[in-house]
Amino acid sequence: MAKAKSKLTDEPDLLSVDRSAMRPLAERMRPRSLDEMVGQRRLLAPGSALRRAVESGHVHSMILWGPPGCGKTTLALLLARYADAEFKAISAVLSGLPEVRQVLAEAAHRFADGRHTVLFVDEVHRFNKAQQDAFLPHIERGTILFVGATTENPSFELNSALLSRCRVHVMEAVSREDIMQALKHALDDEARGLGGQGIHVPDTLLDEIAGAADGDVRRGLTLLEIAAELASGEGGEITEQTLLQVLADRTRRFDKGGEQFYDQISALHKSVRSSNPDGALYWLARMLDGGCDPGYLARRMTRMAVEDIGLADPRALQMAIQAWDTYDRLGSPEGELALAQLVIYLASTAKSNAAYVAFGAARVDVRQYGTQDVPLHLRNAPTKLMKELGYSRGYQYDHDAEDGIALGQTAFPDAMGERVYYQPVERGMEIKLKEKLDALRAARAEAVRKSQAR
């Protein structure tokens, strides 16, 4: 079989103009050059390192990390075209090691004949370590130009050996304005797009489609194609009623177990911590809209109540438990209002991580000092033998002491001495706690000094 031409002066099979209505609009409108790509201005700006490498045909193995529809596949196709290389694509979702080995063997034969191969691996993060390792020797020998595409953070999902042999390029969601440009191009292009079909859409509605695409060019073109099909029976006019049908069930980008999930819960937590109820409410709404389990959000907000608010407002923990219980009783959507009220309260009230920090410091001492004996005066002495051994000797019963506190005894093992972990902040209810503890600690230190001086 003759090889597909791929020089810039020819049309490669995968990037050729195809007027067949069988191919989706998004595929027909796939850019054929770097100049046709929308978005990725930072990565592919004129004079940028990657653009110079692509245009010169001297490209390197790489990982393309970015959200769906940002141009990862298109960029890989263009790499092959500019480098005059064969393009091969596999999906980590559909392919196993046998398919990988076959593609690599074909690439090795092609390399022996003096021709390079761009191997595009979609969803590369779905390959396990053994499957990822299969590419390593071929990347090192130059048998393949490896291009892995992932929507997940490569630092977490790809093994270090593969990462060390590839350069990671971060691709961004395409802006609304750039998607608008792609939609207009599709409407005007008579060879590959909808030009000449009499489709008309006002800019206001085109902008609505661009917004519904949510950073995904492919999704925007797909929505436009569906709208055009509906409009073809209505004189070619895409109206608001047309878009109501097309966009009725639109959803925002959200991955319940991936990078976006953890980015958004981080944004929610940090908005609460910085006392920004409006920002916290926005991220709560975003996560609920994306299908996040409300029970998970209730659990995380309960954690915020103890970690970031703590004793500055002990009511926050009680309210978190109550909101969680309310959601369990009511379910969605009514129960979500309880979560909304909770996140507003958590973000608005006084903050303190003093208890969180104090507990961490105590755990450090536990690890550092090991298994220390409990001081004799703090031990119970329920038997005669234990009393003879000195258990409970010298213990001062606090209720019998002045002000109800026996100052002259320590609560720590002898090898450690008195420690201070909890440092209340001067916010909320901890203001009163701080006043009391500062006075108490000073009195206890004075009592210990006098005891030692005797």
C-alpha positions as CSV (number, residue, x, y, z in Angstrom):
1,M,0.0,0.0,0.0
2,A,1.3,3.4,-0.9
3,K,2.2,5.7,2.0
4,A,0.2,8.8,2.6
5,K,1.9,12.0,1.6
6,S,2.5,14.4,4.4
7,K,4.6,17.2,3.1
8,L,3.3,20.7,3.5
9,T,2.8,21.0,-0.3
10,D,0.6,17.8,-0.2
11,E,-2.5,16.8,1.6
12,P,-2.0,14.0,4.2
13,D,-4.9,11.6,4.5
14,L,-5.8,12.6,8.1
15,L,-5.7,16.3,7.3
16,S,-7.1,16.3,3.8
17,V,-10.1,18.3,2.7
18,D,-13.1,15.9,2.8
19,R,-16.4,17.2,1.5
20,S,-18.2,14.0,2.6
21,A,-21.2,14.8,4.9
22,M,-20.4,11.6,6.7
23,R,-17.6,13.2,8.7
24,P,-18.6,15.4,11.6
25,L,-18.1,19.1,11.3
26,A,-15.5,19.2,14.0
27,E,-13.4,16.6,12.1
28,R,-13.8,18.4,8.8
29,M,-12.7,21.7,10.3
30,R,-9.7,20.3,12.0
31,P,-6.8,22.9,11.4
32,R,-4.4,22.0,8.6
33,S,-1.6,24.4,9.8
34,L,-0.5,26.1,13.0
35,D,-2.0,29.4,11.7
36,E,-5.5,27.8,11.6
37,M,-5.3,26.7,15.2
38,V,-7.4,28.8,17.7
39,G,-6.3,29.3,21.3
40,Q,-2.9,28.2,22.7
41,R,-1.4,31.6,22.1
42,R,1.2,31.2,24.8
43,L,2.3,27.8,23.6
44,L,2.2,28.4,19.9
45,A,2.9,32.1,19.6
46,P,5.1,33.2,16.7
47,G,8.7,32.8,17.7
48,S,7.9,30.5,20.7
49,A,10.2,27.5,21.2
50,L,7.6,24.9,20.4
51,R,6.4,26.7,17.3
52,R,9.9,27.1,16.0
53,A,10.6,23.4,16.6
54,V,7.4,22.3,14.9
55,E,7.9,24.5,11.9
56,S,11.5,23.3,11.4
57,G,10.4,19.7,11.7
58,H,12.7,19.1,14.6
59,V,10.3,18.1,17.3
60,H,10.8,16.2,20.5
61,S,8.7,13.5,22.4
62,M,6.2,15.3,24.5
63,I,3.2,15.1,26.8
64,L,0.3,17.4,26.0
65,W,-1.7,18.1,29.1
66,G,-4.9,20.0,28.8
67,P,-8.8,19.8,28.9
68,P,-10.9,18.1,26.2
69,G,-11.2,20.0,22.9
70,C,-8.2,22.2,23.4
71,G,-6.3,20.9,20.3
72,K,-4.1,18.0,21.6
73,T,-4.9,15.6,18.7
74,T,-4.7,18.4,16.2
75,L,-1.3,19.5,17.4
76,A,0.0,15.9,17.2
77,L,-1.3,15.7,13.6
78,L,0.5,18.9,12.7
79,L,3.7,17.6,14.3
80,A,3.6,14.7,11.9
81,R,2.8,16.9,8.9
82,Y,5.5,19.4,9.5
83,A,8.1,16.7,10.3
84,D,7.1,14.7,7.2
85,A,6.5,11.7,9.4
86,E,3.9,8.9,9.5
87,F,1.1,9.5,12.0
88,K,-0.2,6.6,14.1
89,A,-2.7,7.0,16.9
90,I,-3.8,4.6,19.6
91,S,-6.1,5.1,22.6
92,A,-5.1,3.9,26.0
93,V,-8.8,3.2,26.6
94,L,-9.1,0.8,23.8
95,S,-5.5,-0.6,23.3
96,G,-3.5,-3.1,25.3
97,L,0.1,-4.3,25.2
98,P,-0.4,-6.5,22.0
99,E,-1.6,-3.5,20.0
100,V,1.1,-1.3,21.4
101,R,3.8,-3.8,20.5
102,Q,2.4,-4.1,17.0
103,V,2.5,-0.4,16.4
104,L,6.0,-0.1,17.8
105,A,7.2,-2.9,15.6
106,E,5.8,-1.2,12.5
107,A,7.5,2.0,13.6
108,A,10.8,0.2,13.9
109,H,10.5,-1.1,10.4
110,R,9.6,2.3,9.1
111,F,12.6,3.8,11.0
112,A,14.9,1.2,9.3
113,D,13.6,2.5,6.0
114,G,14.5,6.1,6.9
115,R,11.0,7.3,7.8
116,H,9.9,8.7,11.2
117,T,6.7,7.9,13.1
118,V,4.7,10.2,15.3
119,L,2.9,7.9,17.7
120,F,0.0,9.7,19.4
121,V,-1.3,8.0,22.5
122,D,-4.6,9.5,23.6
123,E,-5.6,9.3,27.3
124,V,-2.0,8.0,28.0
125,H,-2.7,8.3,31.8
126,R,-4.9,5.2,31.5
127,F,-2.0,3.0,30.7
128,N,-0.4,1.2,33.7
129,K,3.3,1.4,34.5
130,A,4.2,-1.7,32.4
131,Q,2.4,-0.3,29.4
132,Q,4.0,3.1,29.8
133,D,7.5,1.4,30.1
134,A,7.0,-0.3,26.7
135,F,7.5,3.0,25.0
136,L,10.8,3.9,26.7
137,P,13.4,2.2,24.6
138,H,11.7,3.3,21.4
139,I,11.7,6.9,22.5
140,E,15.4,6.7,23.5
141,R,16.4,5.2,20.1
142,G,14.3,7.7,18.2
143,T,12.2,5.0,16.6
144,I,9.1,7.0,17.5
145,L,8.3,10.6,18.2
146,F,6.1,10.0,21.2
147,V,3.1,12.4,21.8
148,G,1.0,11.5,24.8
149,A,-2.3,13.3,25.5
150,T,-3.8,13.5,28.9
151,T,-6.4,15.5,30.8
152,E,-4.9,14.5,34.1
153,N,-1.8,15.9,35.9
154,P,1.2,14.0,34.5
155,S,3.0,14.3,37.8
156,F,0.4,12.0,39.4
157,E,-0.6,9.8,36.5
158,L,2.6,9.1,34.5
159,N,5.7,7.3,35.7
160,S,8.9,9.2,36.2
161,A,10.8,7.2,33.6
162,L,8.4,8.3,30.8
163,L,8.2,11.9,32.1
164,S,12.0,12.2,32.1
165,R,12.1,11.4,28.4
166,C,9.3,13.8,27.4
167,R,8.7,17.5,27.7
168,V,5.4,18.4,29.2
169,H,3.4,21.1,27.4
170,V,0.4,22.5,29.2
171,M,-2.5,23.4,27.0
172,E,-5.3,25.6,28.1
173,A,-9.1,25.6,27.6
174,V,-9.9,27.6,24.5
175,S,-11.4,31.0,25.3
176,R,-15.0,31.9,24.4
177,E,-13.6,34.5,21.8
178,D,-11.4,31.9,20.1
179,I,-14.3,29.4,19.9
180,M,-16.4,32.1,18.4
181,Q,-13.7,32.6,15.8
182,A,-13.7,28.8,15.0
183,L,-17.5,28.8,14.7
184,K,-17.5,31.7,12.3
185,H,-14.8,30.0,10.2
186,A,-17.0,26.9,10.0
187,L,-20.0,29.0,8.9
188,D,-17.9,30.7,6.1
189,D,-15.9,27.7,4.8
190,E,-17.7,26.3,1.8
191,A,-15.3,23.4,1.2
192,R,-15.2,21.8,4.7
193,G,-17.8,23.7,6.7
194,L,-21.3,25.0,6.5
195,G,-20.6,27.8,3.9
196,G,-23.0,27.8,1.0
197,Q,-25.7,26.0,2.9
198,G,-27.6,29.1,3.7
199,I,-27.2,28.8,7.5
200,H,-27.6,32.1,9.3
201,V,-27.1,32.7,13.0
202,P,-26.9,36.1,14.8
203,D,-23.7,36.8,16.7
204,T,-25.6,36.8,20.0
205,L,-26.6,33.2,19.5
206,L,-23.2,32.2,18.2
207,D,-21.8,33.7,21.3
208,E,-24.2,31.6,23.3
209,I,-23.0,28.4,21.5
210,A,-19.4,29.5,22.2
211,G,-20.2,29.8,25.9
212,A,-21.9,26.5,26.0
213,A,-18.8,24.9,24.5
214,D,-17.1,25.6,27.8
215,G,-13.6,25.8,26.4
216,D,-14.0,22.8,24.1
217,V,-13.7,23.7,20.4
218,R,-14.9,20.3,19.3
219,R,-18.0,20.6,21.5
220,G,-18.7,24.1,20.1
221,L,-18.5,22.8,16.5
222,T,-20.7,19.9,17.3
223,L,-23.4,22.1,18.9
224,L,-23.3,24.3,15.8
225,E,-23.7,21.3,13.5
226,I,-26.7,20.1,15.4
227,A,-28.2,23.6,15.4
228,A,-27.6,23.8,11.6
229,E,-29.3,20.5,11.0
230,L,-32.4,21.7,13.0
231,A,-32.4,25.0,11.2
232,S,-32.1,23.5,7.7
233,G,-35.8,22.7,7.9
234,E,-36.6,26.2,9.0
235,G,-35.1,28.2,6.2
236,G,-31.6,28.0,7.5
237,E,-32.2,30.4,10.4
238,I,-30.8,29.4,13.8
239,T,-33.1,31.0,16.3
240,E,-33.4,31.1,20.1
241,Q,-35.9,28.3,19.9
242,T,-33.4,26.2,18.0
243,L,-30.7,26.8,20.6
244,L,-33.2,25.9,23.4
245,Q,-33.4,22.4,21.9
246,V,-29.7,22.1,21.3
247,L,-28.5,23.4,24.7
248,A,-31.3,21.9,26.8
249,D,-29.1,19.3,28.5
250,R,-25.7,21.0,28.4
251,T,-23.3,20.3,31.2
252,R,-20.1,22.0,32.4
253,R,-16.7,20.3,32.3
254,F,-16.2,18.3,35.5
255,D,-14.2,15.1,36.3
256,K,-15.4,13.5,39.5
257,G,-12.1,11.8,40.1
258,G,-9.6,13.9,38.2
259,E,-7.6,17.1,38.2
260,Q,-10.6,19.4,37.9
261,F,-12.3,17.8,40.9
262,Y,-9.3,18.4,43.2
263,D,-8.7,21.9,41.8
264,Q,-12.3,22.9,42.5
265,I,-12.5,21.4,46.0
266,S,-9.2,23.3,46.7
267,A,-10.8,26.5,45.5
268,L,-13.9,25.9,47.7
269,H,-11.7,25.2,50.8
270,K,-9.4,28.2,50.2
271,S,-12.4,30.5,49.6
272,V,-13.8,29.5,53.0
273,R,-10.4,29.9,54.6
274,S,-10.0,33.4,53.2
275,S,-13.5,34.5,54.5
276,N,-14.9,35.0,51.0
277,P,-18.5,33.6,51.2
278,D,-19.3,34.7,47.6
279,G,-16.4,32.8,46.1
280,A,-17.1,29.8,48.4
281,L,-20.8,29.7,47.3
282,Y,-19.7,29.9,43.6
283,W,-17.4,26.8,43.9
284,L,-20.0,24.9,45.8
285,A,-22.5,25.6,43.1
286,R,-19.9,24.6,40.4
287,M,-19.3,21.3,42.1
288,L,-22.9,20.5,42.6
289,D,-23.6,21.4,39.0
290,G,-20.9,19.1,37.9
291,G,-22.4,16.2,39.7
292,C,-20.2,16.0,42.8
293,D,-21.6,13.9,45.6
294,P,-23.2,16.4,48.1
295,G,-22.3,14.0,50.9
296,Y,-18.7,14.4,50.0
297,L,-19.0,18.2,50.1
298,A,-20.7,18.0,53.5
299,R,-17.8,15.9,54.8
300,R,-15.3,18.3,53.4
301,M,-17.0,21.3,54.9
302,T,-17.1,19.5,58.3
303,R,-13.4,19.2,58.0
304,M,-13.2,22.9,57.3
305,A,-15.1,23.6,60.5
306,V,-12.6,21.8,62.6
307,E,-9.4,22.7,60.6
308,D,-9.9,26.3,59.7
309,I,-12.5,27.6,62.2
310,G,-11.9,25.4,65.2
311,L,-12.4,27.0,68.6
312,A,-12.8,30.5,67.2
313,D,-16.4,29.5,66.7
314,P,-17.3,26.0,68.0
315,R,-20.8,26.4,66.6
316,A,-19.4,25.9,63.1
317,L,-18.8,22.2,63.7
318,Q,-22.3,21.8,65.2
319,M,-23.8,23.6,62.2
320,A,-21.8,21.4,59.8
321,I,-23.1,18.2,61.3
322,Q,-26.6,19.6,61.2
323,A,-26.3,20.6,57.6
324,W,-25.0,17.2,56.7
325,D,-27.9,15.5,58.5
326,T,-30.4,17.9,56.9
327,Y,-29.1,16.9,53.4
328,D,-29.3,13.2,54.3
329,R,-32.9,13.8,55.4
330,L,-34.1,16.0,52.5
331,G,-31.8,14.9,49.6
332,S,-31.5,17.1,46.4
333,P,-32.3,19.7,45.6
334,E,-33.9,20.9,48.9
335,G,-31.0,19.7,51.0
336,E,-28.5,21.6,48.9
337,L,-29.7,24.8,50.5
338,A,-28.5,23.6,53.9
339,L,-25.1,23.1,52.4
340,A,-25.2,26.6,50.8
341,Q,-26.1,28.1,54.2
342,L,-23.3,26.2,55.8
343,V,-20.7,27.3,53.3
344,I,-21.7,31.0,53.8
345,Y,-21.5,30.7,57.5
346,L,-18.1,28.9,57.5
347,A,-16.7,31.6,55.2
348,S,-18.2,34.4,57.2
349,T,-17.3,33.4,60.8
350,A,-14.0,33.8,62.7
351,K,-11.1,31.6,61.7
352,S,-8.5,29.7,63.7
353,N,-6.3,26.7,63.0
354,A,-4.8,26.8,66.5
355,A,-6.3,23.5,67.5
356,Y,-5.2,21.9,64.2
357,V,-1.6,23.2,64.7
358,A,-1.6,22.1,68.3
359,F,-2.7,18.6,67.6
360,G,0.0,18.3,64.9
361,A,2.7,19.5,67.3
362,A,1.6,17.0,69.9
363,R,1.8,14.2,67.4
364,V,5.3,15.2,66.5
365,D,6.3,14.9,70.2
366,V,4.7,11.5,70.4
367,R,6.9,10.3,67.5
368,Q,10.0,12.0,68.9
369,Y,9.8,10.9,72.5
370,G,8.5,7.4,72.0
371,T,6.7,5.5,74.7
372,Q,7.2,7.6,77.8
373,D,6.0,6.4,81.2
374,V,3.0,8.1,82.7
375,P,4.1,10.1,85.8
376,L,3.3,8.3,89.0
377,H,1.1,11.1,90.3
378,L,-1.2,10.8,87.3
379,R,-1.7,7.0,87.6
380,N,-4.7,5.5,89.3
381,A,-4.0,3.3,92.4
382,P,-6.9,0.9,92.8
383,T,-4.8,-1.8,94.6
384,K,-2.6,-1.9,97.7
385,L,0.4,-2.9,95.7
386,M,0.0,0.0,93.3
387,K,-0.3,2.4,96.2
388,E,2.9,1.0,97.7
389,L,4.7,1.5,94.4
390,G,3.8,5.2,94.6
391,Y,1.0,5.3,92.1
392,S,-1.1,8.4,92.5
393,R,1.3,9.8,95.2
394,G,1.4,13.6,95.2
395,Y,-1.6,14.0,93.0
396,Q,-3.5,17.1,93.8
397,Y,-7.3,16.9,93.3
398,D,-8.1,20.1,91.3
399,H,-11.6,20.6,92.8
400,D,-10.0,21.0,96.2
401,A,-7.5,23.6,95.0
402,E,-8.0,27.3,94.9
403,D,-9.9,28.4,91.8
404,G,-10.4,24.7,91.0
405,I,-6.9,24.3,89.4
406,A,-3.9,22.5,91.0
407,L,-1.0,24.5,89.6
408,G,1.9,22.6,91.1
409,Q,1.7,19.5,89.0
410,T,2.6,18.7,85.4
411,A,0.6,16.7,82.9
412,F,3.6,15.5,80.9
413,P,6.1,12.7,81.2
414,D,9.2,13.7,83.3
415,A,11.6,13.4,80.3
416,M,9.6,16.0,78.4
417,G,8.8,18.7,80.9
418,E,5.8,21.0,80.4
419,R,4.9,21.7,76.8
420,V,2.8,24.3,75.1
421,Y,1.0,23.3,71.9
422,Y,-2.2,25.2,71.8
423,Q,-1.8,28.9,71.0
424,P,-5.2,30.5,70.7
425,V,-5.6,33.4,68.2
426,E,-7.2,36.7,69.1
427,R,-10.3,36.0,67.0
428,G,-13.8,34.9,67.9
429,M,-14.3,32.9,71.1
430,E,-10.6,32.1,71.3
431,I,-10.0,35.6,72.5
432,K,-11.5,34.6,75.9
433,L,-9.6,31.2,75.8
434,K,-6.4,33.0,75.2
435,E,-6.8,35.3,78.1
436,K,-7.6,32.4,80.5
437,L,-4.8,30.2,79.2
438,D,-2.2,32.9,79.2
439,A,-2.9,33.6,82.9
440,L,-3.1,30.0,83.8
441,R,0.2,29.1,82.1
442,A,2.0,32.0,83.8
443,A,0.6,30.9,87.2
444,R,1.6,27.3,86.6
445,A,5.1,28.3,85.6
446,E,5.5,30.4,88.7
447,A,4.2,27.5,90.9
448,V,6.8,25.2,89.3
449,R,9.5,27.8,89.9
450,K,8.7,28.1,93.6
451,S,8.5,24.3,94.0
452,Q,11.9,23.9,92.5
453,A,13.3,26.7,94.7
454,R,12.3,25.0,98.0
